[in-house]
Amino acid sequence: MARVGIVMGSDSDLAIMAKAAEMLDKLGIAYDVTVISAHRMPDVFFEYAKKAEEKYDVLIAGAGGAAHLPGMAAAITPIPVIGVPIHTKALDGVDSLYSIVQMPSGIPVATVAINGAANAGILAAKILSVADPVLRQRIKEYSEELKDGVLAKKEKIEAVGYEAYLKDMK
């Protein structure tokens, strides 16, 4: 059984939402990916959201613009929903962010940054780790990898100087 469902309103969101899948892969968590428009196919969306608890422990829902998909999923399913606001050309994704984060009382959607699907994957893993000590250890190891990466950059800056380091970045 997939532990996480990744759902988005359009295939144009796939490049962003793939980052959640990459994090789940890295942490060894099974998931499914699907595209369902809450506006263009509400009957299919409602059925997906109603059955989500039978298939998943957490949903990651990405949407742009009006961004109703994460909130509607949270209104229908009792499992945690993590919303990923997708960047839009018209308002730089702020419209998506506000649509997802401003849910009414009683219908929470955990919301990450605009295009923050990687963090959505990590947050889903942390939610699942509450009852999974092996997964919690993998998350700790991932955090150590992040720390080691920053320390390596710090050491390089100290070794070559920040001006040389900046030139290498370009």
N, C-alpha and C positions, 0 to 999 in steps of 0.2 A: 504494500500500500504506500502510495506517495504521502509523505507527511505534510507537504506544502503544495498548495495550488497557486500558480502564478497566472493571473488573468489580466488582460488589458483590453481596452476598447477598440484598438486599431493595430493592424500590423506595422504601422509606422512607429509604434511605441516599442517594437521588438528589440531594436538595437540597444535601447536603454534598459529594458526589463531583462535582457540577457545577462546583465551584470548581477542581478539577483541570483539567476541560475548558476552563474560561475561561482559565486560565494557558496551556494548550497552544495555544488559539486566539490569544492575545496574542503568543505566540512563534512562531506559524506552523507548528505541528507537527500532522500528521494523526493522528487517533485514532478508535477505536470505543468505544462505551459499551454494556454489556450487564448484565443481571441474571441471575445463576445462583446458586442456593442449593447450597452444597457438601453440606448436610445433607439437603435435600428432593429433590435431583436429582443424586446423586453420579455417575451415569453420564454425564450431560450435562456436568457440571463436569470430570470426568476427561478427556473428549474435548476440551473447550476447552483445558485446561491442556496436554495432550499436543501439540496442534497450535499452541499459542501461538507457538513459535519460527518457524513457517512464515509467520505473519502479522504479528508484532510484534518490536520490539527491546527493549521494556520493558513490564512490566505494572504497573498501579496497582490494588491490590485493597483494597477497603474492606469492613469487617465490624464488627458489634457483638456484644456478649455473648461467647459462646464463641470467636467470631472465628477460626474455623479456615480460612477461605477463603485468606487471604494465605499462610499457612504451607504449606498443602497445595499451592497453586499453585507455591510455591518448591520443594517436594519433587518436583514432577513436571516442571517446565520448567527448562531450563538458562539462560534469560534472566533478567535482574535483575527482582526483584519488590519493589515499594514498598508497604508496608502502611499503611493509614489506619485507625486505631482510631476507631470511631464511638461517640459519646456514648450511654450507656444510662441509663435512669431509675433502675434498681436500684443501680448502683454508679458512676454518673457517668462511665462510659467507662473506668474503671481496669481493669475486667475485660477489656475489649477490648484495651487497651494491653498488659497483661501477657500475654494470649493470643498477641498478635502478636510482641512483642519477645522473649519467652522461648523462642525456637526452639532446638532441639538443635544441637550442633556439626555443621557440614557443611550445614546448611539455613538460610542467612542470609535474612532479610527486612529490608531497609532500612525503618525505621519512623519515621514523623513523629508529631507531636503528635496528641492526641485532636481529631478533626474538622479535622485539618491538611491537607486535600486540596489547597489551593492550593500549599503547600510540596511536596507530592508531585508536582504538575505541574512545579514548578521543578526539583526533583531529577531527574525524568525527563529534562527538557531538558538539564540539566548532564551527565547520563550520555551522552545522545546527542551532545552537543557535543564529546566527546572525539575524534570522527572527523568533525566538521562545523564548520569555522571560521566559516561564515556564521551558523550558529546560535549559536556562542559569542559572536559580535559582538552579536547580538540580546539575549543574556543580559546582556552588559556594558551595553548601552543601557538595559535594564530596571533594572539596578542603579543607573544614574545617575538614572533617573526617581525611584526610591525616595529617593535622596540629596537630590535637588532638592525633593521633597515635604517632607522633614524640615527642610531649610534654610528653606523658605518658612514653615513653622510656627514655627521658631525666631525668624525675623525678625518675624513678627506678634506673638509673645509679647513680644519686646523693644520693639516699637513701642507696643503698647497696655497692656502690663503683664500679669502672669500672672493677676491677679484678674479683669480685664475679659475676658481670653481664656477663663477658666473659665466665666464667665457666658454667653459666646457659645456654648460647647459644650453648655450645657443647653437 
